[in-house]
Amino acid sequence: MRASLRIKREGKHYLLRLTQPQRDLVREALLFIRDSADGNIASLVRTGACRASLTQTWERLADGEVRLTVEEVHVLFSALAAVVVAIPSEQEFFTRIGFFREQAVSLANALTRDIASAGGSQ
C-alpha cells in the first residue's frame, strides 16, 4: 500500500489535505501517544511535543485541510512511527489504533516523500 498526500507549500507552512482515513489514523496515533501511561516526558521524546500540544494538533486535524509548519509535520511523522514501535503485535495495533501497522508506515513515508516534493529548504 502506498499512501499519497496532497501537500502544498505556503511560505513557511505546508497545506496538507488528508483523506478521512488518513486523518483518523494520524489522530489515533496522536491520542495513543498523548494518553500513554508513561507521561509527558515520554511524549516529548517520542514526538518532540508535550501532551497539550498533541491535543491541539489532534483538534486541528479534525478538518480535511490543515496548515502546519515543518516542525508540526514532524510531530505527525513521529507519532505514526512511535505507535508502530510502541505496539508490538499487528493484532494489538489494529485493536488499539483501528488500522494496520503497514498503513501507519505508508502514511509516515508519504509525509516525508510528499513534503520534500512540495519544496522549500529548511
C-alpha positions as CSV (number, residue, x, y, z in Angstrom):
1,M,0.0,0.0,0.0
2,R,1.4,3.4,-1.0
3,A,-0.2,6.4,0.6
4,S,-0.4,9.7,-1.3
5,L,-0.9,13.1,0.2
6,R,-1.7,16.5,-1.2
7,I,0.8,18.9,0.3
8,K,1.3,22.5,-0.9
9,R,4.0,24.9,0.3
10,E,2.6,28.2,1.5
11,G,5.5,30.4,2.8
12,K,6.8,28.8,6.0
13,H,3.8,26.5,6.2
14,Y,2.6,23.4,4.4
15,L,-1.0,22.9,3.5
16,L,-1.9,19.3,4.0
17,R,-5.1,17.8,2.5
18,L,-5.7,14.5,4.2
19,T,-8.4,12.0,3.4
20,Q,-10.8,11.0,6.2
21,P,-8.9,7.6,6.8
22,Q,-5.6,9.4,6.8
23,R,-6.8,12.0,9.4
24,D,-8.3,9.2,11.5
25,L,-5.0,7.3,11.5
26,V,-2.9,10.3,12.5
27,R,-5.4,11.4,15.1
28,E,-5.5,7.9,16.7
29,A,-1.7,7.8,16.8
30,L,-1.6,11.3,18.4
31,L,-4.2,10.1,21.0
32,F,-2.2,6.9,21.7
33,I,1.0,8.8,22.4
34,R,-0.8,11.6,24.4
35,D,-2.6,9.1,26.6
36,S,0.3,6.8,27.2
37,A,0.8,5.9,30.8
38,D,4.5,6.8,30.8
39,G,3.9,10.6,30.9
40,N,4.7,13.9,29.3
41,I,8.4,13.3,29.1
42,A,7.9,10.2,27.1
43,S,5.6,12.2,24.8
44,L,8.3,14.8,24.3
45,V,10.9,12.1,23.5
46,R,8.6,10.3,21.1
47,T,7.3,13.3,19.2
48,G,9.0,16.4,20.3
49,A,5.7,17.7,21.6
50,C,4.1,17.8,25.0
51,R,0.7,16.3,25.6
52,A,-1.1,19.6,25.4
53,S,0.5,20.3,22.0
54,L,-0.6,16.8,20.8
55,T,-4.1,17.7,21.9
56,Q,-4.0,20.9,19.9
57,T,-2.7,19.2,16.8
58,W,-5.3,16.5,17.2
59,E,-8.0,19.2,17.2
60,R,-6.6,21.0,14.2
61,L,-6.7,17.7,12.2
62,A,-10.5,17.5,12.5
63,D,-10.7,19.2,9.1
64,G,-9.5,17.8,5.9
65,E,-7.1,20.7,5.3
66,V,-4.6,22.0,7.8
67,R,-1.7,24.4,7.6
68,L,1.4,23.2,9.5
69,T,5.0,24.1,10.0
70,V,7.6,21.6,9.1
71,E,8.1,21.0,12.9
72,E,4.4,20.2,13.2
73,V,4.6,17.8,10.3
74,H,7.5,16.2,12.1
75,V,5.1,15.6,15.1
76,L,2.7,13.8,12.8
77,F,5.5,11.6,11.4
78,S,6.9,10.9,14.8
79,A,3.5,9.9,16.2
80,L,3.0,7.5,13.3
81,A,6.4,6.0,13.8
82,A,6.1,5.9,17.6
83,V,2.9,3.8,17.6
84,V,4.5,1.3,15.2
85,V,7.4,0.9,17.7
86,A,5.2,1.0,20.8
87,I,2.6,-1.6,19.9
88,P,4.3,-4.9,19.4
89,S,1.8,-7.0,17.5
90,E,-0.3,-6.4,14.4
91,Q,-3.5,-7.6,16.2
92,E,-2.9,-5.3,19.2
93,F,-2.1,-2.4,16.8
94,F,-5.3,-2.9,14.9
95,T,-7.3,-3.2,18.1
96,R,-5.9,0.0,19.6
97,I,-5.4,2.2,16.6
98,G,-8.1,0.8,14.2
99,F,-5.6,0.5,11.2
100,F,-2.9,-1.9,10.2
101,R,0.7,-1.1,11.0
102,E,1.5,-1.1,7.3
103,Q,-0.9,1.8,6.8
104,A,0.9,3.8,9.5
105,V,4.3,3.1,8.0
106,S,3.0,4.0,4.5
107,L,1.5,7.3,5.7
108,A,4.7,8.2,7.6
109,N,6.7,7.6,4.4
110,A,4.2,9.6,2.3
111,L,4.6,12.6,4.7
112,T,8.4,12.5,4.2
113,R,8.2,12.0,0.4
114,D,5.4,14.4,-0.3
115,I,6.7,17.3,1.9
116,A,10.0,17.0,0.1
117,S,8.2,17.2,-3.2
118,A,6.4,20.3,-2.1
119,G,9.6,22.2,-2.0
120,G,11.3,24.6,0.3
121,S,14.6,24.4,2.2
122,Q,14.6,24.5,5.9
